[in-house]
Amino acid sequence: MQEAKEKYQILTGGIEWHLVGHLQTNKVKYAIEIFDFIHSVDSIKLAKEIDRRSLQFGKITNVLVEVNVSGEETKYGVKPEEVETFLKEISEFSRIRVRGLMTIAPIVKYKEEARPYFKKLRELSEKISNKNIKNVKMDYLSM
């Protein structure tokens, strides 16, 4: 966060700042100040804090929901079978706009071994898109 803060103060004009990586709830106030897009919303608690801080800063924050498609216990993310319920709940927040999904595939020896995880995320995105949940768009997949 510190590195982003320093760069944010130096670089100006026409930059859309994206936060990729796990965000702790206690760092949200700093993230909202800098970032236009947060790629790693993985809990209701985090979404509530993003919504609250976005209201304080008078902005709407674009987010991607992190999905743990691999099921690895060492990874963050909402379980695929819980994504729809999760999205319906955070869609009620006035200062968050869900713009898509993100995942981190497991480390594999050959890139072809990662494709099923990316396919699963794409299929989940298409399913969610067809649900027409308010404040939820499936414009982006981050992998």
QUICORSUL-V446463 format. One record per residue. N is the residue number from 1. RES is the residue in three letters. SS is DSSP state (H for helix, E for strand, L for the rest). PHI is phi as a letter, one per 30 degrees, with the letter a starting at -180 (none if undefined). Layout:
n: [N/N]
res: [RES/RES]
ss: [SS/SS]
phi: [PHI/PHI]
This chain:
n: [1/2/3/4/5/6/7/8/9/10/11/12/13/14/15/16/17/18/19/20/21/22/23/24/25/26/27/28/29/30/31/32/33/34/35/36/37/38/39/40/41/42/43/44/45/46/47/48/49/50/51/52/53/54/55/56/57/58/59/60/61/62/63/64/65/66/67/68/69/70/71/72/73/74/75/76/77/78/79/80/81/82/83/84/85/86/87/88/89/90/91/92/93/94/95/96/97/98/99/100/101/102/103/104/105/106/107/108/109/110/111/112/113/114/115/116/117/118/119/120/121/122/123/124/125/126/127/128/129/130/131/132/133/134/135/136/137/138/139/140/141/142/143]
res: [MET/GLN/GLU/ALA/LYS/GLU/LYS/TYR/GLN/ILE/LEU/THR/GLY/GLY/ILE/GLU/TRP/HIS/LEU/VAL/GLY/HIS/LEU/GLN/THR/ASN/LYS/VAL/LYS/TYR/ALA/ILE/GLU/ILE/PHE/ASP/PHE/ILE/HIS/SER/VAL/ASP/SER/ILE/LYS/LEU/ALA/LYS/GLU/ILE/ASP/ARG/ARG/SER/LEU/GLN/PHE/GLY/LYS/ILE/THR/ASN/VAL/LEU/VAL/GLU/VAL/ASN/VAL/SER/GLY/GLU/GLU/THR/LYS/TYR/GLY/VAL/LYS/PRO/GLU/GLU/VAL/GLU/THR/PHE/LEU/LYS/GLU/ILE/SER/GLU/PHE/SER/ARG/ILE/ARG/VAL/ARG/GLY/LEU/MET/THR/ILE/ALA/PRO/ILE/VAL/LYS/TYR/LYS/GLU/GLU/ALA/ARG/PRO/TYR/PHE/LYS/LYS/LEU/ARG/GLU/LEU/SER/GLU/LYS/ILE/SER/ASN/LYS/ASN/ILE/LYS/ASN/VAL/LYS/MET/ASP/TYR/LEU/SER/MET]
ss: [L/H/H/H/H/H/H/H/H/H/L/L/L/L/L/L/L/E/E/L/L/L/L/L/H/H/H/H/H/H/H/H/H/H/L/L/E/E/E/E/E/L/L/H/H/H/H/H/H/H/H/H/H/H/H/H/H/L/L/L/E/E/E/E/E/E/E/L/L/L/L/L/L/L/L/L/L/E/L/H/H/H/H/H/H/H/H/H/H/H/L/L/L/L/L/E/E/E/E/E/E/E/L/L/L/L/L/L/L/L/H/H/H/H/H/H/H/H/H/H/H/H/H/H/H/H/H/H/H/L/L/L/L/L/L/E/E/E/E/E/E/E/L]
phi: [none/d/d/d/d/d/d/d/d/d/d/b/i/i/c/c/d/c/c/c/k/d/c/d/e/d/c/d/e/d/d/d/d/c/c/c/b/c/c/b/d/b/a/d/e/d/d/d/d/d/d/d/d/d/d/e/c/i/b/c/c/d/b/c/d/d/c/c/d/d/i/d/d/d/c/d/k/d/d/e/d/c/d/d/d/e/d/d/d/d/d/d/d/d/c/b/b/d/c/l/b/b/b/b/d/d/d/b/d/b/e/d/d/d/e/e/d/d/d/d/d/d/d/d/d/d/d/d/e/d/d/h/d/d/i/b/b/c/d/b/b/c/b]
